[in-house]
């Protein structure tokens, strides 16, 4: 749906994509029409690849700013959350592999996966042998923090919750022989699904730890949510508790004015917002939640939007949309209702594509045109609005 009149000159920013899943496509990024790619990390195999891509394409320093092509994102996706161990005495990750016997490591690995997977996996020896030795959560957080320190504007993502997915089955010899060597290992790659799911309580623990890190580092996050919008909101609400914005009524502001003396007209007009931010400004310690959140490829109903957009929430919540997920099939009508409801300054676009290049550009143009049509925006106005939204989301 590409047209010569599309205003690429304003700046098109992909808020969520995965080109490091196909590293051979990275060389095409400098030739793309899109201005910026916000590239997600999801698992152990791609964290270094995201870092290397940013360092390669963002200049010698690798530190991203508003002129760079890549905004790197580091995070652990819920599909791989079973690979993370929440340390406790005697668990995997607290005993060094150098001193633990193979039998001890196998026993601890079995204990971990039996605790976090459903149905019970304890008797499925073949599948247990296939699963990797889990990484400890403190190690994951420490590694992510180090990467964020390298990139002052990097995000945390892709993180979140998913109640519908099942783990892929173990590789068969036939599948291994036919796998595409150009695809970064670790994803499903067409394998049949196993019966196993990661318990939502375990997913939430990994999700919350990364949200807290985002609060500590004051970084935005990109959130995956499938059949879990209520659980995602409840997790955020738990972290927001005690930090909600407080908005004074006009009568309360007048009482404060009487007590404190006259205030300027500008201060009076901004009174609600200043008071609303006062709790956050008064905190000397980092908040346990990110300042900005993107619900990526949001495919949920309209109703949860009102909860996420409540003006008392101390995080600014954005919603991004992709042609692949949101504007195909029966979901198109629902997403149109969501986009119409959202404030214009909270809408983002994304490709959610695993390969960079012309197809990614086409998807970004396509979703931009569709959002502009839904909102009734003139094209250049809409592109400028979406560009402004992305800049606020990433850079604050």
C-alpha positions, 0 to 999 in steps of 0.5 A: 500500500506504499504511495509516493505521497507518504510523508517519510520526511516527518519521521516514522518510528517503529515502536516494537520490532524484532529484526535481530531474529533474522540477523541477515536483515540487519544490513538493510536497516540503513536503507530503510525509509523508517527513521527509527526501530525500537528493537526488542530483546526477548530471551537469552539468545538475542540480548547481545544481538540487540546490543551489538546492533545498536552499537553497530548502527548508532555510531562509535559510542553506541549511546542512543539519542534522538538522531539514532536509527536504533533504540535497543530494548532489553527484557525477558518475554513471558514465553521464556519466563520458565527459564528464569529461577527466582532464587531461594535457598537450595535452588538452582543458581545458588550452587556453583556449577563448578562444585555441583555434581551433574546429579545435583544440577539435574535434581534442582532443574527438575525441582524448578521446572516442576514448580513453574510449569503446568501440568506436572512435568516431573515424570517427563524426563525427555522434556526435562532433559531438553529444557535449559538450565535456568538463569537466576533472576538476580543475574538477569536483572544485573545483566539488564541493568548493565546493558541499560547503563550502556544506553541512556535511552534504552527501554526494557522490553519485551516483558509481560504476561501471557495466559494462552501460550504453550511451550514448544516441544523438544526438537526432533532430529528431522526439525533440526536438520531442516531448521533455517540457520539464518534465524536466531535460535531460541524461538519456536521455529514451527515446532509443535506445541507441548502441553506445558504452560508457565504458571501465571504466578511465576510470570508475574514475578519475572514481570514485576522484577523487570518493572521495578528495574524500569522504575529504578532506571527510569526507563519506559517499557514495552509490554506483551499482554495476551488474555492477561490485560486484567492481570497486567493492570493488577500487577501495575496497580500493586506497584503504583499503590501509594504513588497515585496522583492526587488531584485537588478539587477547586474548593480544596485549591481555594482553601490552600490558596487562602492558607498560603496566600495569592498564587499566580494565574498560571499556577492556578490553571496548572494547579491540578497537574502540579498537585497530581505530580507532587507525590512523585516529586516528593519521593527521594527513592526511585519509584517501583514502576516505569514512568512510561508503558507501551501496551504493544499490539493491543488487541484487548477490548475497550473496557480496560482502556479506562483503567489504564488511562485513569489520570491517577495512574503515576505511569503514562500508558501508551498503546501501539498497533500493528497491521499484522496483529490488529488490522487483520481479520475480525479484530479490525472492528474492535481495534478501531473502537479502541483507537477512537477512544484513546487520547491522540497523544497515547497512540503509537505504531509498530511492525512487530516484524522479525525481519528488517527491510522493505516489508517492515517499511510497508507495514509501518506505512500501512498501519499509519494510514489505517490509524489516520483513517480511523481518527480522521487525521489528515496524513501529515498531521497524523504522521507528525502526531505519531512521531511526537508520541513516540519521542515522548514515550521513549525520551520522556 
